Amino acid sequence: MPDTCRICGQPAHDTDSALCNNCDQRFHLRLRADSDGPECGSVWINEQFLSLEYACQRCLGSSGADPEPPVGQGH
């Protein structure tokens, strides 16, 4: 049985989701560039530790309804 996405509440399988490094809750994340589906968080490279970091939109401070402002505006 799949977990549910912390952000949208829909089923989230291991193949289309990740665990947030901050809250440890599952969220939708497209793990491949050619895949479809919701994005309820982000992943990036931590340059200090050379590792991937995952965060849901809630922990990033975004509800998903308001897109992140362009770099230089509000950062």
OpenMM code with the backbone's topology and positions (N, CA, C; nanometers):
from openmm import Vec3, app, unit

residues = "MET PRO ASP THR CYS ARG ILE CYS GLY GLN PRO ALA HIS ASP THR ASP SER ALA LEU CYS ASN ASN CYS ASP GLN ARG PHE HIS LEU ARG LEU ARG ALA ASP SER ASP GLY PRO GLU CYS GLY SER VAL TRP ILE ASN GLU GLN PHE LEU SER LEU GLU TYR ALA CYS GLN ARG CYS LEU GLY SER SER GLY ALA ASP PRO GLU PRO PRO VAL GLY GLN GLY HIS".split()
positions = [
    Vec3(0.0844, -0.1179, 0.0000),
    Vec3(0.0000, 0.0000, 0.0000),
    Vec3(0.0892, 0.1245, 0.0000),
    Vec3(0.0634, 0.2189, -0.0928),
    Vec3(0.1487, 0.3379, -0.1010),
    Vec3(0.1215, 0.4361, 0.0130),
    Vec3(0.2223, 0.5161, 0.0439),
    Vec3(0.2058, 0.6254, 0.1386),
    Vec3(0.1274, 0.7368, 0.0700),
    Vec3(0.0899, 0.8381, 0.1446),
    Vec3(0.0257, 0.9540, 0.0855),
    Vec3(0.1217, 1.0720, 0.0866),
    Vec3(0.1087, 1.1555, -0.0132),
    Vec3(0.1922, 1.2740, -0.0263),
    Vec3(0.1512, 1.3762, 0.0799),
    Vec3(0.2482, 1.4291, 0.1502),
    Vec3(0.2224, 1.5281, 0.2549),
    Vec3(0.1595, 1.6552, 0.1984),
    Vec3(0.1888, 1.6888, 0.0752),
    Vec3(0.1428, 1.8141, 0.0170),
    Vec3(0.0047, 1.8015, -0.0462),
    Vec3(-0.0128, 1.7060, -0.1372),
    Vec3(-0.1403, 1.6971, -0.2110),
    Vec3(-0.2346, 1.5895, -0.1573),
    Vec3(-0.1861, 1.4998, -0.0732),
    Vec3(-0.2720, 1.3979, -0.0147),
    Vec3(-0.3016, 1.2792, -0.1041),
    Vec3(-0.2433, 1.2752, -0.2241),
    Vec3(-0.2633, 1.1647, -0.3180),
    Vec3(-0.1646, 1.0513, -0.2871),
    Vec3(-0.1948, 0.9287, -0.3339),
    Vec3(-0.1012, 0.8184, -0.3129),
    Vec3(0.0353, 0.8486, -0.3740),
    Vec3(0.1407, 0.8121, -0.3019),
    Vec3(0.2782, 0.8350, -0.3481),
    Vec3(0.3559, 0.7043, -0.3369),
    Vec3(0.4010, 0.6542, -0.4499),
    Vec3(0.4770, 0.5297, -0.4548),
    Vec3(0.6263, 0.5597, -0.4456),
    Vec3(0.7064, 0.4594, -0.4176),
    Vec3(0.8517, 0.4770, -0.4102),
    Vec3(0.9105, 0.5253, -0.5414),
    Vec3(0.8445, 0.4934, -0.6524),
    Vec3(0.8981, 0.5286, -0.7840),
    Vec3(0.8683, 0.6713, -0.8262),
    Vec3(0.7808, 0.7418, -0.7531),
    Vec3(0.7465, 0.8792, -0.7905),
    Vec3(0.7459, 0.9746, -0.6713),
    Vec3(0.8250, 0.9420, -0.5691),
    Vec3(0.8256, 1.0262, -0.4497),
    Vec3(0.9587, 1.0158, -0.3763),
    Vec3(0.9733, 1.1016, -0.2760),
    Vec3(1.0942, 1.1022, -0.1931),
    Vec3(1.0531, 1.1392, -0.0510),
    Vec3(1.1466, 1.1209, 0.0412),
    Vec3(1.1241, 1.1617, 0.1794),
    Vec3(1.1937, 1.2945, 0.2037),
    Vec3(1.1228, 1.3862, 0.2662),
    Vec3(1.1777, 1.5178, 0.2975),
    Vec3(1.2856, 1.5017, 0.4048),
    Vec3(1.4012, 1.5633, 0.3821),
    Vec3(1.5093, 1.5571, 0.4800),
    Vec3(1.4790, 1.6378, 0.6060),
    Vec3(1.3796, 1.7256, 0.5989),
    Vec3(1.3473, 1.8094, 0.7138),
    Vec3(1.2385, 1.7469, 0.8013),
    Vec3(1.1252, 1.7072, 0.7417),
    Vec3(1.0115, 1.6561, 0.8196),
    Vec3(0.9954, 1.5038, 0.8118),
    Vec3(1.0733, 1.4379, 0.7280),
    Vec3(1.0671, 1.2916, 0.7095),
    Vec3(0.9331, 1.2417, 0.6555),
    Vec3(0.8590, 1.3280, 0.5857),
    Vec3(0.7322, 1.2895, 0.5250),
    Vec3(0.7512, 1.2705, 0.3749),
    Vec3(0.6707, 1.1828, 0.3153),
    Vec3(0.6799, 1.1535, 0.1725),
    Vec3(0.6101, 1.2620, 0.0918),
    Vec3(0.6675, 1.2964, -0.0244),
    Vec3(0.6085, 1.3937, -0.1161),
    Vec3(0.6375, 1.3515, -0.2592),
    Vec3(0.5523, 1.3929, -0.3537),
    Vec3(0.5720, 1.3603, -0.4949),
    Vec3(0.6946, 1.4322, -0.5493),
    Vec3(0.7741, 1.3582, -0.6226),
    Vec3(0.8919, 1.4141, -0.6883),
    Vec3(0.9187, 1.3315, -0.8125),
    Vec3(0.9281, 1.3988, -0.9263),
    Vec3(0.9621, 1.3274, -1.0503),
    Vec3(1.1101, 1.2937, -1.0436),
    Vec3(1.1403, 1.1670, -1.0373),
    Vec3(1.2778, 1.1214, -1.0220),
    Vec3(1.3508, 1.1093, -1.1546),
    Vec3(1.2780, 1.1248, -1.2651),
    Vec3(1.3371, 1.1216, -1.3993),
    Vec3(1.2862, 1.2411, -1.4783),
    Vec3(1.3707, 1.2969, -1.5613),
    Vec3(1.3332, 1.4142, -1.6405),
    Vec3(1.2220, 1.3829, -1.7398),
    Vec3(1.2140, 1.2572, -1.7857),
    Vec3(1.1127, 1.2214, -1.8857),
    Vec3(0.9842, 1.1660, -1.8239),
    Vec3(0.9668, 1.1778, -1.6937),
    Vec3(0.8461, 1.1254, -1.6296),
    Vec3(0.7430, 1.2356, -1.6114),
    Vec3(0.6179, 1.1934, -1.5996),
    Vec3(0.5071, 1.2857, -1.5757),
    Vec3(0.4633, 1.2711, -1.4314),
    Vec3(0.3859, 1.3673, -1.3868),
    Vec3(0.3316, 1.3597, -1.2530),
    Vec3(0.3570, 1.4870, -1.1745),
    Vec3(0.2990, 1.4935, -1.0563),
    Vec3(0.3124, 1.6148, -0.9760),
    Vec3(0.4513, 1.6312, -0.9162),
    Vec3(0.4874, 1.7559, -0.8885),
    Vec3(0.6107, 1.7900, -0.8169),
    Vec3(0.5673, 1.8623, -0.6903),
    Vec3(0.5832, 1.8000, -0.5779),
    Vec3(0.5408, 1.8594, -0.4511),
    Vec3(0.6603, 1.8942, -0.3639),
    Vec3(0.7752, 1.9091, -0.4260),
    Vec3(0.8973, 1.9436, -0.3540),
    Vec3(1.0130, 1.9573, -0.4500),
    Vec3(1.1340, 1.9591, -0.3954),
    Vec3(1.2541, 1.9775, -0.4765),
    Vec3(1.3675, 1.8891, -0.4281),
    Vec3(1.4645, 1.8731, -0.5170),
    Vec3(1.5880, 1.8034, -0.4833),
    Vec3(1.7023, 1.8878, -0.5380),
    Vec3(1.8129, 1.8917, -0.4656),
    Vec3(1.9305, 1.9666, -0.5097),
    Vec3(2.0555, 1.9018, -0.4521),
    Vec3(2.1701, 1.9439, -0.5031),
    Vec3(2.2982, 1.8897, -0.4566),
    Vec3(2.3530, 1.9782, -0.3456),
    Vec3(2.3838, 1.9188, -0.2328),
    Vec3(2.4520, 1.9892, -0.1252),
    Vec3(2.5998, 1.9889, -0.1610),
    Vec3(2.6521, 2.1039, -0.1972),
    Vec3(2.7900, 2.1121, -0.2461),
    Vec3(2.8931, 2.0879, -0.1373),
    Vec3(2.8579, 2.1134, -0.0125),
    Vec3(2.9520, 2.0897, 0.0975),
    Vec3(2.9724, 1.9406, 0.1213),
    Vec3(2.8628, 1.8636, 0.1215),
    Vec3(2.8708, 1.7211, 0.1513),
    Vec3(2.8602, 1.6330, 0.0279),
    Vec3(2.8414, 1.6949, -0.0913),
    Vec3(2.8281, 1.6217, -0.2175),
    Vec3(2.7223, 1.5120, -0.2064),
    Vec3(2.6055, 1.5542, -0.1605),
    Vec3(2.4934, 1.4614, -0.1465),
    Vec3(2.3661, 1.5292, -0.1956),
    Vec3(2.2641, 1.4488, -0.2225),
    Vec3(2.1349, 1.5020, -0.2628),
    Vec3(2.0537, 1.5372, -0.1389),
    Vec3(1.9836, 1.6494, -0.1450),
    Vec3(1.8942, 1.6890, -0.0373),
    Vec3(1.7542, 1.7012, -0.0946),
    Vec3(1.6565, 1.6560, -0.0189),
    Vec3(1.5167, 1.6543, -0.0619),
    Vec3(1.4352, 1.7365, 0.0370),
    Vec3(1.3399, 1.8158, -0.0141),
    Vec3(1.2515, 1.8928, 0.0725),
    Vec3(1.1148, 1.9089, 0.0069),
    Vec3(1.0102, 1.8974, 0.0879),
    Vec3(0.8745, 1.9171, 0.0391),
    Vec3(0.8456, 2.0673, 0.0319),
    Vec3(0.7400, 2.1034, -0.0399),
    Vec3(0.7052, 2.2447, -0.0570),
    Vec3(0.6744, 2.3128, 0.0755),
    Vec3(0.6145, 2.2403, 0.1682),
    Vec3(0.5812, 2.3003, 0.2972),
    Vec3(0.7073, 2.3390, 0.3728),
    Vec3(0.8076, 2.2517, 0.3737),
    Vec3(0.9328, 2.2834, 0.4433),
    Vec3(1.0140, 2.3897, 0.3694),
    Vec3(0.9933, 2.3993, 0.2390),
    Vec3(1.0598, 2.5042, 0.1615),
    Vec3(0.9867, 2.6374, 0.1731),
    Vec3(0.8706, 2.6383, 0.2365),
    Vec3(0.7951, 2.7615, 0.2542),
    Vec3(0.7081, 2.7978, 0.1375),
    Vec3(0.6736, 2.6991, 0.0551),
    Vec3(0.5891, 2.7239, -0.0614),
    Vec3(0.4688, 2.6329, -0.0550),
    Vec3(0.3515, 2.6893, -0.0781),
    Vec3(0.2294, 2.6082, -0.0752),
    Vec3(0.2072, 2.5345, -0.2054),
    Vec3(0.2835, 2.5702, -0.3096),
    Vec3(0.2618, 2.5104, -0.4401),
    Vec3(0.1737, 2.5976, -0.5265),
    Vec3(0.0843, 2.6751, -0.4654),
    Vec3(-0.0020, 2.7645, -0.5409),
    Vec3(0.0759, 2.8885, -0.5858),
    Vec3(0.1701, 2.9317, -0.5049),
    Vec3(0.2525, 3.0475, -0.5379),
    Vec3(0.3878, 2.9976, -0.5855),
    Vec3(0.4195, 3.0173, -0.7129),
    Vec3(0.5495, 2.9718, -0.7609),
    Vec3(0.6622, 3.0512, -0.6951),
    Vec3(0.7772, 2.9893, -0.6864),
    Vec3(0.8931, 3.0554, -0.6282),
    Vec3(0.9309, 3.1748, -0.7142),
    Vec3(0.9645, 3.2876, -0.6518),
    Vec3(1.0023, 3.4043, -0.7324),
    Vec3(1.1337, 3.3795, -0.8050),
    Vec3(1.1546, 3.4494, -0.9160),
    Vec3(1.2813, 3.4349, -0.9872),
    Vec3(1.3982, 3.4735, -0.8975),
    Vec3(1.5143, 3.4165, -0.9238),
    Vec3(1.6325, 3.4483, -0.8452),
    Vec3(1.6541, 3.5990, -0.8506),
    Vec3(1.6825, 3.6579, -0.7356),
    Vec3(1.7020, 3.8016, -0.7265),
    Vec3(1.5789, 3.8746, -0.6761),
    Vec3(1.4632, 3.8097, -0.6811),
    Vec3(1.3399, 3.8697, -0.6292),
    Vec3(1.2914, 3.7877, -0.5104),
    Vec3(1.3148, 3.8360, -0.3939),
    Vec3(1.2671, 3.7668, -0.2739),
    Vec3(1.3595, 3.6599, -0.2218),
    Vec3(1.4789, 3.6481, -0.2767),
    Vec3(1.5745, 3.5467, -0.2281),
    Vec3(1.6718, 3.6089, -0.1336),
] * unit.nanometer
topology = app.Topology()
chain = topology.addChain("A")
for resn in residues:
    res = topology.addResidue(resn, chain)
    for name in ("N", "CA", "C"):
        topology.addAtom(name, app.Element.getBySymbol(name[0]), res)
